[in-house]
Amino acid sequence: QLQLEESGGGLVQPGGSLELSCAASGAPLRYYVIGWFGQAPGKEREVVSCINGADGGTRYADSVQGRFTVSMDNALNTVSLQMSGLKPEDTGVYYCAAGDGCAAASGQYWGQGTQVTVSS
């Protein structure tokens, strides 16, 4: 059974940076599409970025294109999300999920989430 655990969230000022990490146990992440999803207060969970473990292909939401970078470390079995140029609207709980596609509905395994707050 694949288990995921996010870390790296916190409070950061607008324009700042954070790096989120999704650590996996129980199975290699390279067998899955790994997605990062953000959920702002009172809103639905939305895809932020995905990486395909099979070929390394990546996708980004328009709102984060050019500011966020997703990467996978097969040796450590982790997926990271480097976030820069953070904006208040990036605030929310960020989850990683493993599944067969880049959508919340495709997520088969989910982490518990990590809080990101962007505020001055």
MARKEKE-925441 format. One record per residue: residue number from 1; x, y, z of N, C-alpha, C, O, CB in turn. Coordinates in nm, 4 decimals, padded with zeros to 6 digits. Each point is the difference from the previous one (the first is absolute). Glycine has a CB too. Layout:
BEGIN
ATOM seq    neast   nnorth      nup   caeast  canorth     caup    ceast   cnorth      cup    oeast   onorth      oup   cbeast  cbnorth     cbup
ATOM NUM        X        Y        Z        X        Y        Z        X        Y        Z        X        Y        Z        X        Y        Z
...
This chain:
BEGIN
ATOM seq    neast   nnorth      nup   caeast  canorth     caup    ceast   cnorth      cup    oeast   onorth      oup   cbeast  cbnorth     cbup
ATOM   1  00.0848 -00.1186  00.0000 -00.0848  00.1186  00.0000  00.0892  00.1248  00.0000  00.0842  00.0192  00.0877 -00.2698 -00.1441  00.0356
ATOM   2  00.1638  00.2076 -00.2239  00.0779  00.1226 -00.0098 -00.0477  00.0994  00.1050 -00.1201  00.0211  00.0172  00.1571 -00.0596 -00.2637
ATOM   3  00.0574  00.0985  00.3156 -00.0308  00.1053  00.0966  00.0799  00.1234 -00.0355  00.1167 -00.0090 -00.0383 -00.1661 -00.1599  00.2191
ATOM   4 -00.0141  00.2848 -00.1678  00.0617  00.1264 -00.0356 -00.0027  00.0950  00.1184 -00.0961  00.0024  00.0769  00.0285 -00.0349 -00.3157
ATOM   5  00.1729  00.1101  00.2526  00.0059  00.0977  00.1074  00.0629  00.1281 -00.0530  00.1122 -00.0006 -00.0508 -00.0955 -00.1824  00.2248
ATOM   6 -00.0914  00.2936 -00.1612  00.0493  00.1298 -00.0437  00.0728  00.0711  00.1139 -00.0276 -00.0224  00.1178 -00.1608  00.0377 -00.2835
ATOM   7  00.2812  00.0702  00.1271  00.0687  00.0854  00.0964  00.0461  00.1256 -00.0712 -00.0008  00.0066 -00.1229  00.0748 -00.2060  00.2600
ATOM   8 -00.0340  00.2989 -00.0597  00.0585  00.1194 -00.0582 -00.0882  00.1231 -00.0011  00.0444  00.1081 -00.0387  00.0838 -00.2601 -00.0960
ATOM   9 -00.2521  00.1367  00.1765 -00.0870  00.1163  00.0022  00.0401  00.0979  00.1079  00.0859 -00.0292  00.0832 -00.2690 -00.1108 -00.1714
ATOM  10  00.1198  00.2577  00.0864  00.0287  00.0998  00.1010 -00.0553  00.1351 -00.0376 -00.0796  00.0137 -00.0928  00.2825 -00.1389  00.1534
ATOM  11 -00.1587  00.2247  00.0139 -00.0405  00.1392 -00.0233  00.1120  00.0710 -00.0735  00.1162 -00.0067  00.0401 -00.2617  00.0089  00.1675
ATOM  12  00.1097  00.0659 -00.3157  00.1004  00.0698 -00.0801 -00.0586  00.1308 -00.0483 -00.1209  00.0104 -00.0209  00.2266 -00.2278 -00.0505
ATOM  13 -00.0218  00.3166  00.0536 -00.0450  00.1296 -00.0495 -00.0222 -00.0060 -00.1507  00.0611 -00.0821 -00.0684  00.0631  00.1980  00.2542
ATOM  14 -00.2105 -00.0302 -00.2375 -00.0179  00.0062 -00.1457  00.1342  00.0198 -00.0698  00.0839  00.0789  00.0435 -00.3150  00.0153 -00.0118
ATOM  15  00.2487 -00.1669 -00.1391  00.1254  00.0026 -00.0733  00.1016 -00.1011  00.0481  00.1037 -00.0195 -00.0634 -00.1464  00.2554  00.0231
ATOM  16  00.0138 -00.3005  00.1520  00.0924 -00.0969  00.0563 -00.0086 -00.1367 -00.0656 -00.0722 -00.0199 -00.0977  00.0559  00.1430  00.3091
ATOM  17  00.0923 -00.2174 -00.1549  00.0094 -00.1340 -00.0564 -00.0188 -00.1067  00.1077  00.0297  00.0216  00.1175  00.1237  00.0665 -00.2950
ATOM  18 -00.2023 -00.2010  00.1351 -00.0103 -00.1190  00.0840  00.0260 -00.1206 -00.0874 -00.0224  00.0037 -00.1210 -00.1431  00.1069  00.2782
ATOM  19  00.2125 -00.2168 -00.0960  00.0118 -00.1274 -00.0708 -00.0777 -00.1051  00.0766  00.0305 -00.0303  00.1154  00.1962  00.0931 -00.2088
ATOM  20 -00.3268 -00.1177  00.0281 -00.0780 -00.1077  00.0585  00.0584 -00.1339 -00.0438  00.0520 -00.0136 -00.1107 -00.2594  00.1587  00.1139
ATOM  21  00.1978 -00.2427  00.0853  00.0477 -00.1331 -00.0310 -00.1103 -00.1014  00.0270 -00.0758  00.0122  00.0962  00.3120  00.0561 -00.0417
ATOM  22 -00.2433 -00.1676 -00.1408 -00.0946 -00.1105  00.0139  00.0833 -00.1268  00.0075  00.0569 -00.0438 -00.1000 -00.2444  00.1656 -00.0271
ATOM  23  00.1944 -00.1805  00.2457  00.0781 -00.1215  00.0199 -00.0908 -00.1209 -00.0060 -00.1078 -00.0014  00.0594  00.2738  00.1264  00.0805
ATOM  24 -00.1215 -00.2264 -00.2122 -00.0819 -00.1192 -00.0194  00.0635 -00.1221  00.0634  00.1223 -00.0113  00.0086 -00.2088  00.1087 -00.2198
ATOM  25  00.0013 -00.1884  00.2554  00.0451 -00.1301  00.0481 -00.0989 -00.1044 -00.0482 -00.1180  00.0287 -00.0204  00.2301  00.0733  00.2244
ATOM  26 -00.0629 -00.2221 -00.2218 -00.0876 -00.1100 -00.0385  00.0033 -00.0354 -00.1465 -00.0359 -00.1118 -00.0370 -00.1050  00.1795  00.2206
ATOM  27  00.1837  00.0256 -00.2692  00.0069 -00.0260 -00.1433  00.0797  00.1116 -00.0666  00.0049  00.1116  00.0519 -00.2270 -00.2345 -00.0473
ATOM  28  00.2837  00.0947 -00.1173  00.0742  00.1050 -00.0708 -00.0938  00.1010 -00.0644 -00.0988 -00.0374 -00.0631  00.2831 -00.1251  00.0211
ATOM  29 -00.1530  00.2893  00.0581 -00.0834  00.1041 -00.0601  00.0069 -00.0014 -00.1521 -00.0900  00.0516 -00.0662  00.1247  00.0860  00.2699
ATOM  30  00.0697 -00.1953 -00.2593  00.0159  00.0037 -00.1446 -00.1095 -00.0790 -00.0717 -00.0122  00.0087 -00.1222  00.2581  00.0161  00.1556
ATOM  31 -00.3254 -00.1013  00.0409 -00.1088 -00.0757 -00.0608 -00.1280  00.0837 -00.0155 -00.0996 -00.0465 -00.0555  00.1984 -00.1610  00.1545
ATOM  32 -00.0941  00.3319 -00.0487 -00.1221  00.0802  00.0085  00.0163  00.1371 -00.0655  00.1107  00.0447 -00.0298 -00.1677 -00.1647  00.2406
ATOM  33 -00.0559  00.1839 -00.2316 -00.0035  00.1437 -00.0249 -00.0193  00.0656  00.1371 -00.0952 -00.0302  00.0720 -00.0014  00.0053 -00.3122
ATOM  34  00.1875  00.1137  00.2741 -00.0057  00.0663  00.1293 -00.0489  00.1427 -00.0199  00.0546  00.0754 -00.0805  00.1327 -00.2201  00.1704
ATOM  35 -00.2886  00.1795 -00.0168 -00.0550  00.1337 -00.0111  00.0124  00.0767  00.1297 -00.0046 -00.0569  00.1091 -00.1516 -00.0262 -00.2810
ATOM  36  00.1720  00.2139  00.1578 -00.0112  00.0919  00.1132 -00.1307  00.0765 -00.0174 -00.0293  00.0520 -00.1077  00.2841 -00.0302  00.1339
ATOM  37 -00.3320 -00.0160  00.0807 -00.1298  00.0647 -00.0029 -00.0077  00.1020  00.1124  00.0460 -00.0246  00.1115 -00.1520 -00.1809 -00.2119
ATOM  38  00.0481  00.3186  00.0698 -00.0166  00.1037  00.1004 -00.1464  00.0212  00.0314 -00.0851 -00.0034 -00.0889  00.2947  00.1122  00.0111
ATOM  39 -00.2381 -00.0869  00.2047 -00.1379  00.0251  00.0412 -00.0043  00.1243  00.0879  00.0449 -00.0009  00.1146 -00.0997 -00.2458 -00.1273
ATOM  40  00.0000  00.3530 -00.0438 -00.0161  00.1242  00.0750 -00.1225 -00.0117  00.0898 -00.0891 -00.0804 -00.0273  00.1986  00.2142 -00.1581
ATOM  41 -00.1148 -00.0551  00.2910 -00.1151 -00.0063  00.0912 -00.1313  00.0219 -00.0744 -00.0155  00.0974 -00.0738  00.1613 -00.0151  00.2598
ATOM  42 -00.2388 -00.1731 -00.1658 -00.1309  00.0121 -00.0606 -00.0081 -00.0351 -00.1463 -00.1045  00.0173 -00.0627  00.0653  00.1524  00.2262
ATOM  43  00.1492 -00.2193 -00.2192  00.0022 -00.0318 -00.1427  00.0333 -00.1470 -00.0221  00.0445 -00.0704  00.0907  00.0237  00.3062 -00.1420
ATOM  44 -00.0911 -00.2797 -00.0722  00.0295 -00.1386 -00.0341  00.1507 -00.0198 -00.0197  00.0750  00.0942 -00.0259 -00.3024 -00.1159 -00.0815
ATOM  45  00.2671 -00.1020  00.1205  00.1388 -00.0362 -00.0239  00.0281  00.0098 -00.1494 -00.0766 -00.0526 -00.0808  00.0791 -00.1000  00.2835
ATOM  46  00.1068  00.2196 -00.2405  00.0330  00.0200 -00.1400  00.1420 -00.0482 -00.0292  00.0890  00.0077  00.0846 -00.2463  00.1880 -00.0933
ATOM  47  00.1752 -00.2442 -00.1105  00.1328 -00.0457 -00.0393  00.0924  00.1198 -00.0167 -00.0372  00.1010 -00.0598 -00.0616 -00.3032 -00.0541
ATOM  48  00.2191  00.1897  00.1671  00.1043  00.1011 -00.0119  00.1048 -00.0448 -00.0999  00.0399  00.0758 -00.0883 -00.0802 -00.0027  00.3244
ATOM  49  00.0848 -00.1979 -00.2212  00.1034 -00.0524 -00.0875 -00.0011 -00.1515  00.0078 -00.0435 -00.0585  00.0992  00.1835  00.2664 -00.0692
ATOM  50 -00.0910 -00.2710 -00.1370  00.0113 -00.1453 -00.0024  00.1317 -00.0397 -00.0640  00.0575  00.0741 -00.0797 -00.3077 -00.0978  00.0680
ATOM  51  00.2963 -00.0937  00.0481  00.1171 -00.0587 -00.0654 -00.0273 -00.1475 -00.0232 -00.0484 -00.0708  00.0883  00.2053  00.2386  00.0202
ATOM  52 -00.1251 -00.2122 -00.2280 -00.0195 -00.1395 -00.0370  00.1246 -00.0781  00.0366  00.1078  00.0254 -00.0538 -00.2643  00.0384 -00.1338
ATOM  53  00.1419 -00.1593  00.2795  00.1143 -00.0752  00.0456  00.0636 -00.0846 -00.1085  00.1178 -00.0343  00.0098 -00.2209  00.0327  00.2117
ATOM  54  00.0280 -00.0325 -00.3239  00.0516 -00.0857 -00.1058  00.0951  00.0732 -00.0944  00.1025 -00.0548 -00.0407 -00.3120 -00.0764  00.0565
ATOM  55  00.1750  00.2552 -00.0502  00.0821  00.0703 -00.0978  00.0452  00.1385  00.0445  00.0688  00.0698 -00.0746 -00.1890 -00.1963 -00.0974
ATOM  56  00.0818  00.1671  00.2935  00.0432  00.1292  00.0516 -00.0752  00.1188 -00.0548  00.0343  00.1142  00.0305  00.1830 -00.2151 -00.0032
ATOM  57 -00.3194  00.0764 -00.1080 -00.0761  00.1094 -00.0548 -00.0699  00.0802  00.1089 -00.0467 -00.0566  00.0988  00.0162 -00.0755 -00.3066
ATOM  58  00.0231  00.2640  00.1901 -00.0589  00.0856  00.1017 -00.1120  00.0857 -00.0573 -00.0046  00.0280 -00.1198  00.2231 -00.0254  00.2394
ATOM  59 -00.3077  00.0378 -00.0315 -00.1093  00.0914 -00.0350 -00.0178  00.0978  00.1139  00.0258 -00.0312  00.1162 -00.1412 -00.1438 -00.2587
ATOM  60  00.0705  00.2950  00.1064 -00.0208  00.1042  00.0989 -00.1320  00.0723 -00.0263 -00.0421  00.0169 -00.1144  00.2912  00.0101  00.1398
ATOM  61 -00.3121  00.0143  00.0821 -00.1146  00.0886 -00.0147  00.0487  00.1345 -00.0536  00.1127  00.0411  00.0280 -00.2366 -00.1580  00.1613
ATOM  62  00.0399  00.1848 -00.2658  00.0396  00.1300 -00.0554  00.0417  00.0978  00.1091  00.0888  00.0828 -00.0202 -00.2448 -00.1209 -00.1702
ATOM  63  00.0917  00.0279  00.3052  00.0247  00.0957  00.1086  00.1384 -00.0137  00.0616  00.0473  00.0923  00.0664 -00.2896 -00.0956 -00.0205
ATOM  64  00.3080 -00.1107 -00.0669  00.1322 -00.0213  00.0616  00.1106 -00.0187 -00.1027  00.1173 -00.0101  00.0357 -00.2321 -00.0919  00.1582
ATOM  65  00.0780  00.0973 -00.3201  00.0992 -00.0181 -00.1062  00.1086  00.1061  00.0109 -00.0288  00.1193  00.0089 -00.1466 -00.2195 -00.1589
ATOM  66  00.2999  00.0553  00.1494  00.1123  00.0930  00.0097  00.0411  00.0335  00.1417  00.1059  00.0589  00.0218 -00.1802  00.0329 -00.2342
ATOM  67 -00.0085 -00.1288  00.3096  00.0336  00.0290  00.1402  00.0278 -00.1271  00.0796  00.0801  00.0015  00.0935 -00.2212  00.2038 -00.1069
ATOM  68  00.0757 -00.3147 -00.0230  00.0148 -00.1269  00.0721  00.0719 -00.1009 -00.0893 -00.0140  00.0016 -00.1223 -00.1968  00.0438  00.2564
ATOM  69  00.2873 -00.1324 -00.0706  00.0689 -00.1069 -00.0727 -00.0171 -00.1304  00.0759  00.0286 -00.0076  00.1194  00.1393  00.1710 -00.2146
ATOM  70 -00.2145 -00.2655  00.0255 -00.0172 -00.1313  00.0604  00.1129 -00.0925 -00.0468  00.0434  00.0065 -00.1150 -00.2954  00.0264  00.1258
ATOM  71  00.2983 -00.1185  00.0798  00.1082 -00.0913 -00.0347 -00.0139 -00.1280  00.0809 -00.0658 -00.0030  00.1040  00.2176  00.1965 -00.1604
ATOM  72 -00.0887 -00.2986  00.0068 -00.0059 -00.1299  00.0661  00.1411 -00.0517  00.0232  00.0864  00.0113 -00.0869 -00.3095 -00.0606 -00.0198
ATOM  73  00.2455 -00.0072  00.2241  00.1274 -00.0638  00.0332 -00.0296 -00.1473  00.0221 -00.0519 -00.0385  00.1048  00.1496  00.2512  00.0005
ATOM  74 -00.0652 -00.2943 -00.2032 -00.0313 -00.1421  00.0098  00.0821 -00.0700  00.1084 -00.0478 -00.0951  00.0620 -00.0108  00.0979 -00.3042
ATOM  75  00.1785  00.0423  00.2648  00.0844 -00.0620  00.1023 -00.0597  00.0206  00.1401  00.0033 -00.0902  00.0837  00.1995  00.1277 -00.2299
ATOM  76 -00.2568  00.0814  00.1701 -00.0596  00.0298  00.1301 -00.1492 -00.0298  00.0035 -00.0626  00.0036  00.1060  00.2354  00.1713 -00.0737
ATOM  77 -00.2294 -00.2045 -00.1490 -00.1433 -00.0262 -00.0121 -00.0822  00.1190  00.0503 -00.0934 -00.0147  00.0789  00.1379 -00.2314 -00.0514
ATOM  78 -00.0065  00.3628 -00.0756 -00.0695  00.1222  00.0390 -00.0324  00.0840 -00.1239  00.0646 -00.0111 -00.1041  00.0532  00.0086  00.3280
ATOM  79 -00.2189  00.0855 -00.2087 -00.0338  00.1015 -00.0996 -00.0006  00.1345  00.0703 -00.0572  00.0150  00.1080 -00.0807 -00.1787 -00.2469
ATOM  80  00.2018  00.2605  00.0769  00.0095  00.1330  00.0601 -00.0737  00.1019 -00.0845 -00.0153 -00.0156 -00.1212  00.2355 -00.0447  00.2229
ATOM  81 -00.2651  00.1642 -00.0352 -00.0617  00.1129 -00.0687  00.0708  00.1267  00.0486 -00.0201  00.0450  00.1128 -00.2067 -00.1652 -00.1347
ATOM  82  00.3086  00.1754 -00.0648  00.0704  00.1237  00.0304 -00.0927  00.1153 -00.0364 -00.0402  00.0146 -00.1154  00.2696 -00.1205  00.0744
ATOM  83 -00.2628  00.1871  00.1401 -00.0948  00.1098 -00.0184  00.0746  00.1319  00.0186  00.0619  00.0223  00.1040 -00.2568 -00.1654 -00.0225
ATOM  84  00.1892  00.2292 -00.1805  00.0637  00.1300  00.0119 -00.0979  00.1075 -00.0460 -00.1028 -00.0296 -00.0609  00.3321 -00.0724  00.0244
ATOM  85 -00.1958  00.2261  00.0666 -00.0905  00.1090 -00.0361 -00.1379 -00.0186  00.0592 -00.1008  00.0268 -00.0653  00.2282  00.0037 -00.1438
ATOM  86 -00.1318 -00.0767  00.3334 -00.1285 -00.0354  00.0603 -00.0901  00.1215  00.0165  00.0458  00.1108  00.0281  00.0659 -00.2989  00.0902
ATOM  87 -00.2410  00.1639 -00.1367 -00.1023  00.1032  00.0086 -00.1013 -00.0377  00.1087 -00.0144 -00.1181  00.0316  00.0451  00.1751 -00.2776
ATOM  88 -00.0999  00.0395  00.3026 -00.1014 -00.0326  00.1015 -00.1032 -00.1014 -00.0497 -00.0500 -00.0812  00.0778  00.0818  00.3094  00.0161
ATOM  89 -00.0627 -00.2235 -00.2211 -00.0986 -00.0946 -00.0536  00.0533 -00.1424 -00.0103 -00.0760 -00.0916 -00.0314 -00.0233  00.2800 -00.0943
ATOM  90  00.2275 -00.2088  00.1512  00.0552 -00.1352  00.0058 -00.0265 -00.0655  00.1356  00.0265 -00.1189  00.0178  00.1503  00.1876 -00.1815
ATOM  91 -00.2280  00.0071  00.2574 -00.0273 -00.0529  00.1335 -00.0989 -00.1151 -00.0054 -00.0999  00.0048 -00.0717  00.1454  00.2202  00.1680
ATOM  92 -00.0151 -00.3298 -00.0181 -00.0900 -00.1142  00.0072  00.0723 -00.1217  00.0530  00.1180  00.0055  00.0343 -00.2502  00.0864 -00.2238
ATOM  93  00.0599 -00.2008  00.1954  00.0595 -00.1279  00.0355  00.0409 -00.0695 -00.1300 -00.0781 -00.0090 -00.0948 -00.0624 -00.0101  00.3088
ATOM  94  00.2622 -00.0288 -00.2160  00.0535 -00.0664 -00.1190  00.0142 -00.1492  00.0274  00.0576 -00.0426  00.1001  00.0649  00.2531 -00.1690
ATOM  95 -00.1770 -00.2869 -00.0232  00.0010 -00.1453  00.0102  00.0764 -00.0589 -00.1175 -00.0036  00.0542 -00.1105 -00.2166 -00.0513  00.2329
ATOM  96  00.2884 -00.1125 -00.0988  00.0507 -00.0783 -00.1117 -00.0850 -00.1266 -00.0114 -00.0530 -00.0512  00.0986  00.2901  00.1430 -00.0683
ATOM  97 -00.2480 -00.1393 -00.1523 -00.0804 -00.1178 -00.0270  00.0667 -00.0817 -00.1085  00.0657  00.0546 -00.0886 -00.2758  00.0656  00.1564
ATOM  98  00.1932 -00.2502 -00.0606  00.0533 -00.0912 -00.1009 -00.1151 -00.0721 -00.0667 -00.0902 -00.0501  00.0672  00.3048  00.0209  00.0620
ATOM  99 -00.2116  00.0240 -00.2611 -00.1065 -00.0660 -00.0729  00.0388 -00.0230 -00.1432  00.1176 -00.0159 -00.0327 -00.2831  00.1192  00.1828
ATOM 100  00.0636 -00.1050 -00.2371  00.0254 -00.0297 -00.1399 -00.0298  00.1176 -00.0911 -00.0089 -00.0158 -00.1217 -00.0424 -00.2200  00.1702
ATOM 101  00.0359  00.3538  00.0100 -00.0256  00.1169 -00.0811  00.0211  00.1271  00.0783  00.0224 -00.0028  00.1210 -00.1828 -00.1283 -00.2543
ATOM 102  00.1530  00.2438  00.0625  00.0254  00.1297  00.0613 -00.1319  00.0680  00.0324 -00.0343  00.1021 -00.0595  00.2517 -00.0813 -00.0653
ATOM 103 -00.2895 -00.0765  00.2175 -00.1271  00.0577  00.0441 -00.0308 -00.0525  00.1384  00.0445 -00.1086  00.0372 -00.1293  00.1276 -00.2746
ATOM 104  00.0090  00.0576  00.3139 -00.0325 -00.0448  00.1349 -00.0733 -00.1340 -00.0020  00.0202 -00.0846  00.0872 -00.0315  00.3236 -00.0137
ATOM 105 -00.0733 -00.2566 -00.1736 -00.0757 -00.1248 -00.0100  00.0881 -00.1193 -00.0306 -00.0409 -00.1142  00.0210 -00.1531  00.2457 -00.0963
ATOM 106  00.3157 -00.1065  00.0256  00.0920 -00.1082 -00.0339  00.0859 -00.0428  00.1173  00.0684 -00.1022 -00.0070 -00.0661  00.1865 -00.2241
ATOM 107 -00.0052 -00.0075  00.3383  00.0840 -00.0306  00.1144 -00.0490 -00.1220  00.0755 -00.1135 -00.0039  00.0475  00.1690  00.2441 -00.0305
ATOM 108  00.0309 -00.3390 -00.0065 -00.0347 -00.1223  00.0713  00.0524  00.0022  00.1435 -00.0599 -00.0580  00.0905  00.0627 -00.0657 -00.3080
ATOM 109  00.1078  00.1904  00.2358  00.0625  00.0089  00.1314  00.0285  00.1470  00.0283  00.0493  00.0724 -00.0865  00.0535 -00.3054  00.0655
ATOM 110 -00.1342  00.2759  00.1417  00.0135  00.1400  00.0371  00.0777  00.0140  00.1300 -00.0082 -00.0839  00.0897 -00.2069  00.1352 -00.2068
ATOM 111  00.2912  00.0586  00.1240  00.0613  00.0361  00.1255 -00.0971  00.0808  00.0843 -00.1130  00.0256 -00.0415  00.3387 -00.0286 -00.0663
ATOM 112 -00.1812  00.0431  00.2263 -00.0853  00.0728  00.0939 -00.0016  00.1496 -00.0265 -00.0863  00.0712  00.0513  00.1334 -00.2463  00.1164
ATOM 113  00.0474  00.2232 -00.2470  00.0034  00.1410 -00.0328  00.0951  00.0799  00.0867  00.0312 -00.0384  00.1127 -00.2621  00.0152 -00.1884
ATOM 114  00.2766  00.1354  00.0211  00.0855  00.0918  00.0734 -00.0485  00.1428 -00.0291 -00.0311  00.0338 -00.1142  00.2309 -00.1955  00.1036
ATOM 115 -00.2056  00.2436  00.1138 -00.0559  00.1345 -00.0123  00.1042  00.0962 -00.0542  00.1133  00.0044  00.0478 -00.2699 -00.0511  00.1418
ATOM 116  00.1169  00.1237 -00.2901  00.0816  00.1092 -00.0541 -00.0783  00.1292  00.0202 -00.1136  00.0127 -00.0455  00.2269 -00.1648 -00.1276
ATOM 117 -00.0521  00.2464  00.2410 -00.0636  00.1293  00.0222  00.0921  00.1092 -00.0519  00.1152  00.0113  00.0419 -00.2398 -00.0987  00.1605
ATOM 118  00.0719  00.1679 -00.2945  00.0767  00.1098 -00.0579 -00.0618  00.1296  00.0485 -00.1104  00.0368 -00.0404  00.1744 -00.1734 -00.1648
ATOM 119  00.0077  00.2045  00.2913 -00.0550  00.1209  00.0619  00.1122  00.0878  00.0509  00.1049 -00.0488  00.0421 -00.3132 -00.0746  00.0218
ATOM 120  00.1852  00.2528 -00.0681  00.0966  00.0935  00.0563 -00.0358  00.0329  00.1450  00.0701  00.0776  00.0648 -00.0282  00.0182 -00.2944
